[in-house]
Each structure stands twice: as structure tokens, then as C-alpha cells.
Amino acid sequence: MNDSIAQIILQQTNFKDDEKNMFNIKTANQWMEEAKKCPVPKMLFGELWHEGELCFLFADTNLGKSILAVQMANAISKGESENYFTIEAARQKVLYFDFELSAKQFEKRYSADYSNHYIFDRDFIRIEINTQYAGIGDFENQLLIAIEHAVNEHQSKILIIDNVTFLKTQSTDTAKEALPLMNALISLKRKYGLSILALAHTPKRNAANPITINDLAGSKHLGNFADSIFALGNSYTLPNTRYIKQIKARATEIIYGADNVIVCGLEKNFNFLRFVAHNTQSEHLHLRRLTEDEMDSLDTQIITLYNENPTLSEREIARQLNTNHVRVNRVLKRNGLKT
């Protein structure tokens, strides 16, 4: 019966032959030969983002991730490399979906007090929601359809979404909510050969700890599907200073990890607000220092939690206490609870 149902379904569809099968099946060597015909992905903004990737940029509120994203879009549309941010790909059109700023707020950032405006390249296409739109039905599906329409209309391969939480009316912290969104973005990426940068927030985090994948909202469900992830952190030792840290990479090694973050200053050179990369340093130099009382209290909490449940892993203890597993290990060893 199942076979007959399958035959009827195939007969009734107008799909092409290569659209009827869910899987593409080839030997490993055949896949290798096919891959050889594809170009090597080029850098879109240094080692942080490559062609064909679904990439996440995340940061706490008001650290400037939108500023960095506009800077990236501007650089790609003009084909202009910057210090630490080499662009290997040809200059090309960028679709920037801005769900954060109004047009007037955008103007303020890229002008000298609303005059002497910065001139963007014509290939920088900024898109925001039409407040007069009166669509009927599921907003999330309509939004994804509209994004696909914009890709077709402008024939762009570069999408920046600011930010990804706007695409979901509910939280992405659960698999049930995150998976449909990620599947939709991955489907768009593969269908049109896109490079997608999605901006995301962080939940409240302990500024004394290094930034990790766990600081990405919905990390377990969003991070697994991303090709690359990097974060923008705040320096607690240098004023008006941020740092960029690579969290995940597939097209390259982790170049800008914890021992080599990119240290940046936020500057406005007349009419363009941007990050200027100065050097690379250890992330540890920019983290908030715990007071002696805070360290003693944390040590006590680690020991108490371990004694209450010795089966907990060091990483789980660290997660629950918003610290890192290396500190947990040191405290347990120092107190004779681990060898």
C-alpha cells in the first residue's frame, strides 16, 4: 500500500526528476570530483566570514554589532579591505535587512550631525519593514518569502540580517522554535548560493568570563547549524574599546581566538561610525577582574555544588555558576576533590 501511495504521489506531481528524491547519493570519490569543480570560498571580511557561509555575529546590547555589520556591508559593496579584514571576493551587492534602526537613526550615524552625509556605494541596499504593509497570514513565513523575493529582485549573493530575533515571534532558545528558522536560512543559502550574516543578542553574561558559544542566545540550536560565528566583546580595562573573537570556523582555523582577539576602537571619522582595528591581544586582558570576596564566594559555590552532586561534569558546574570549566577544575583540585 505504501508503494502504491508513493507512486500516485510521484505521478501527480510536476517535479523534475532531480526534485523527486530527498537525497543526492554519490560515492565519496564522486563527491570529491564534484567539489573540485567548485571555487574555493573567498574571504568576505577577513577570516571571520567566507563566501557561502551562514555566519552569526553576536554581542550584548549597545556594544555596536550593528555598527560593525554596516561597516562590513560597506566594505564588501566597495571591495575595500581593512586592517585584519581582508576582502578576497569581488566587490558586490549587499542586501542589509535593518530591523533595528529607523531611517533617521541610520542617517545620524552616517552623517556629521545630519549634514555632510556619507556616500555609500549603490550596491549597498538597505531594507526595512514597510509600516504600511497589510499582509494576511503567518508573519514569519511572509517575512522569509519577502526576503527570498528581494534576493531574486536584486540578484544579490550577500545578505545581512539585523537581527535574527526579528524573524521569530517566539524565542529561539528551544529546538522547536530554532530549527524551522535555521532550516529556512540554510535552504535560502543553498538554493541561491548565498552568504548570510545574522546578528544575534547574548543573554545576560558574566563579564569576568571569556566569551563562548554558550553566550549566543539559543546557542545549542543556532550555533550547531552555523558555518562560522564571531562575537563582539567589551573591554573592561580600556575605555571605548571592543574586541572581536572567533567562536566557530569551518573555512579556516580559529585565528582570532582567546589568545589573539582583535582589539578595536569605536571611532567616528567625520561622518562614518566604525570600528578601527588596532592590534591583537589576549582576551584575558579585557575581562572584568573578580574581587577577592567574589572569588572566595565562587570557590565556595563550586565546592558546594560538586559535593551536592559529584556526578556533575566540570562544564555543567561552570554553566550553572556562570564561570568557566578551567576555574572549576582548579578549585576542585586545590581542595582535594579532584586528582
Secondary structure in CASP SS format (residue, H / E / C, confidence):
PFRMAT SS
TARGET T0000
AUTHOR 0000-0000-0000
METHOD secondary structure of the structure
MODEL  1
M C 1.00
N H 1.00
D H 1.00
S H 1.00
I H 1.00
A H 1.00
Q H 1.00
I H 1.00
I H 1.00
L H 1.00
Q H 1.00
Q H 1.00
T C 1.00
N C 1.00
F C 1.00
K C 1.00
D H 1.00
D H 1.00
E H 1.00
K C 1.00
N C 1.00
M C 1.00
F C 1.00
N C 1.00
I C 1.00
K C 1.00
T C 1.00
A H 1.00
N H 1.00
Q H 1.00
W H 1.00
M H 1.00
E H 1.00
E H 1.00
A H 1.00
K H 1.00
K C 1.00
C C 1.00
P C 1.00
V C 1.00
P C 1.00
K C 1.00
M E 1.00
L C 1.00
F C 1.00
G H 1.00
E H 1.00
L H 1.00
W C 1.00
H E 1.00
E C 1.00
G C 1.00
E C 1.00
L E 1.00
C E 1.00
F E 1.00
L E 1.00
F E 1.00
A E 1.00
D C 1.00
T C 1.00
N C 1.00
L C 1.00
G C 1.00
K H 1.00
S H 1.00
I H 1.00
L H 1.00
A H 1.00
V H 1.00
Q H 1.00
M H 1.00
A H 1.00
N H 1.00
A H 1.00
I H 1.00
S H 1.00
K H 1.00
G C 1.00
E C 1.00
S C 1.00
E E 1.00
N C 1.00
Y C 1.00
F E 1.00
T C 1.00
I C 1.00
E C 1.00
A C 1.00
A C 1.00
R C 1.00
Q C 1.00
K C 1.00
V E 1.00
L E 1.00
Y E 1.00
F E 1.00
D E 1.00
F C 1.00
E C 1.00
L C 1.00
S C 1.00
A H 1.00
K H 1.00
Q H 1.00
F H 1.00
E H 1.00
K H 1.00
R H 1.00
Y C 1.00
S C 1.00
A E 1.00
D C 1.00
Y C 1.00
S E 1.00
N C 1.00
H C 1.00
Y C 1.00
I C 1.00
F C 1.00
D C 1.00
R C 1.00
D C 1.00
F E 1.00
I E 1.00
R E 1.00
I E 1.00
E C 1.00
I C 1.00
N C 1.00
T C 1.00
Q C 1.00
Y C 1.00
A C 1.00
G C 1.00
I C 1.00
G C 1.00
D C 1.00
F H 1.00
E H 1.00
N H 1.00
Q H 1.00
L H 1.00
L H 1.00
I H 1.00
A H 1.00
I H 1.00
E H 1.00
H H 1.00
A H 1.00
V H 1.00
N H 1.00
E H 1.00
H H 1.00
Q C 1.00
S C 1.00
K C 1.00
I E 1.00
L E 1.00
I E 1.00
I E 1.00
D E 1.00
N C 1.00
V H 1.00
T H 1.00
F H 1.00
L H 1.00
K C 1.00
T C 1.00
Q C 1.00
S C 1.00
T C 1.00
D C 1.00
T C 1.00
A H 1.00
K H 1.00
E H 1.00
A H 1.00
L H 1.00
P H 1.00
L H 1.00
M H 1.00
N H 1.00
A H 1.00
L H 1.00
I H 1.00
S H 1.00
L H 1.00
K H 1.00
R H 1.00
K H 1.00
Y H 1.00
G C 1.00
L C 1.00
S E 1.00
I E 1.00
L E 1.00
A E 1.00
L E 1.00
A E 1.00
H E 1.00
T C 1.00
P C 1.00
K C 1.00
R C 1.00
N C 1.00
A C 1.00
A C 1.00
N C 1.00
P C 1.00
I C 1.00
T C 1.00
I H 1.00
N H 1.00
D H 1.00
L C 1.00
A C 1.00
G C 1.00
S H 1.00
K H 1.00
H H 1.00
L H 1.00
G H 1.00
N H 1.00
F H 1.00
A C 1.00
D C 1.00
S E 1.00
I E 1.00
F E 1.00
A E 1.00
L E 1.00
G E 1.00
N E 1.00
S C 1.00
Y C 1.00
T C 1.00
L C 1.00
P C 1.00
N C 1.00
T E 1.00
R E 1.00
Y E 1.00
I E 1.00
K E 1.00
Q E 1.00
I E 1.00
K E 1.00
A C 1.00
R C 1.00
A C 1.00
T C 1.00
E C 1.00
I C 1.00
I C 1.00
Y C 1.00
G C 1.00
A C 1.00
D C 1.00
N C 1.00
V E 1.00
I E 1.00
V E 1.00
C E 1.00
G E 1.00
L E 1.00
E E 1.00
K E 1.00
N C 1.00
F C 1.00
N C 1.00
F C 1.00
L E 1.00
R E 1.00
F E 1.00
V E 1.00
A E 1.00
H E 1.00
N E 1.00
T E 1.00
Q E 1.00
S C 1.00
E H 1.00
H H 1.00
L H 1.00
H H 1.00
L C 1.00
R C 1.00
R C 1.00
L C 1.00
T C 1.00
E H 1.00
D H 1.00
E H 1.00
M H 1.00
D H 1.00
S H 1.00
L H 1.00
D H 1.00
T H 1.00
Q H 1.00
I H 1.00
I H 1.00
T H 1.00
L H 1.00
Y H 1.00
N H 1.00
E H 1.00
N C 1.00
P C 1.00
T C 1.00
L C 1.00
S C 1.00
E H 1.00
R H 1.00
E H 1.00
I H 1.00
A H 1.00
R H 1.00
Q H 1.00
L H 1.00
N C 1.00
T C 1.00
N C 1.00
H H 1.00
V H 1.00
R H 1.00
V H 1.00
N H 1.00
R H 1.00
V H 1.00
L H 1.00
K H 1.00
R H 1.00
N C 1.00
G C 1.00
L C 1.00
K C 1.00
T C 1.00
END
